[in-house]
Amino acid sequence: MKRQQPAPVFRSGDDTVGAMADAKSDDEVPTVKVRLDPGWVRKSAVGVLFLLAIYLVFMWAWKALGSFLFLLLLAWLLGIAIDPIVTRLHERWKWPRGLGTLFVFFMLAVFTGIFFIAFGQLFASQISALVQAAPDIVQSVIDWLNQRFNLGLNPQSIIDQLNLTPQTVGKYAGQAAGGVLGVLSSAIGVVFQGFTLLLFAFYFAADGPRLRRHIASLLPTSQQSVFNNLWQISMEKAGGFVISRLGLAAISATFSALFFILIGVDYWLPLALWMGLISQFIPTVGTYLAIALPALIAILSDDPLDAVWVIIFATVYQQIENYFFAPKISAKTMDIHPAVAFGSVIAGAALFGPIGALIGIPVAAAVLAFLQAYTRRYELIPELDQVEE
């Protein structure tokens, strides 16, 4: 049976105009009523509370296990740094990976022991003397600035602001000497952390292939290829970066030490190590920071002309390193944009202190390498393609 439509209702013109006028006068803006589904509200509230609980648990775990997780990160970096040597011993000489890892650790221990036997006492004494001389260095710098530029600075107020009182200087000097000479006898926690670091680094290097297969077996077949590529990229880029930076730092520190001894700069050993590490592991401004401290010490020495020789040496060596040493040692590492590298150093220092600043770049190198491998890129439009770099 066909349903009949309701008959239209017609109003006179006056009635229609009156109705429209009444509607406008009663409510100028139409109201919209929104009704929330109670089930959706409950699900949203549960989801927000669940995410909040996960965040709180993560922060609690990070606070409780943060130092251990950071130790694992250091062990992973050490493991992938020595992995190329262990792999070569395994493939070329048929050594078991465990034996090859023990051999590498033994050689590292031998070189470290030789260094501390030869230079440990000298390094501790020079560090202690350098810390104790800090107030005099600041005083001399301020006097030199006042004489050259007539700045009118107050040395005592600046020394007080830097908290370079005799008590604090003596405390820092004692910590510097004791931290180098008495670490094995007094810092049991440091020894335990060092043992833990070496233990996990051994597992990462010796059982690396087995660990990779075990983790891959927990993933679907479609994701195993991505995981394998991620593992290889991390090993090549991050490990290669650590090895290359350490090699360049060792070369820079060696040449710097020889030059400082030649011209008679005080505190030549800690200054040479400063030159090597800071110039290689702090991007952009690291080279200038590395040169500034030895030049400042040289200015305050008996012959201020040594500062000029330090700057000339650092400039010449930087060119030699850029053209001869760095291309050969860093051939397989990844180039990182200076801004990204500097940001990773700042983030690492904010999270983990000075050591975090050193490992920030290798971690960033691994992340960027993976993103470059799996990030989809599109063809540029003509207007952007013609923009000069």
Beta strands, then each sheet from edge to edge (+ up, - down):
end
